[in-house]
Every structure is written in structure tokens, then in C-alpha cells.
Amino acid sequence: MTDEEREALRAILDAHAKLERDALKRRERELRRKAKRRAAGGGWA
């Protein structure tokens, strides 16, 4: 594996890790919002 290939691989992995972190954050926010709505008496929303 050349240095160029290694750099490309690292860039791809970094981008993927960032996407996963963003998706997790978004999911956490949605779950918190749903929990809040349920706590406010929203029933099954």
C-alpha cells in the first residue's frame, strides 16, 4: 500500500466516522424530543 492509498483510506474512514457521529447526535435529539412530548402528555406520538 502506498502513502497515497493510505491517505485516501484515512480520509474515507474519517468522513465515515463523522457521518456516524452526526447520525447518532441527530437520533439522540429526536429521541429526547419524543420523550419530552410523551412526558408532556402527548400519548403515543
DALIN-V925830 format. One record per backbone hydrogen bond with DSSP energy under -1.0 kcal/mol. CO is the residue of the C=O (numbers start at 1). NH is the residue of the N-H. If there is no record, write none. Layout:
# DALIN-V925830
co: (CO/CO)
nh: (NH/NH)
This chain:
# DALIN-V925830
co: (2/3/4/5/6/7/8/9/10/11/12/13/14/15/16/17/18/19/20/21/22/23/24/25/26/27/28/29/30/31/32/33/34/35/36/37/38/43)
nh: (6/7/8/9/10/11/12/13/14/15/16/17/18/19/20/21/22/23/24/25/26/27/28/29/30/31/32/33/34/35/36/37/38/39/40/42/41/45)
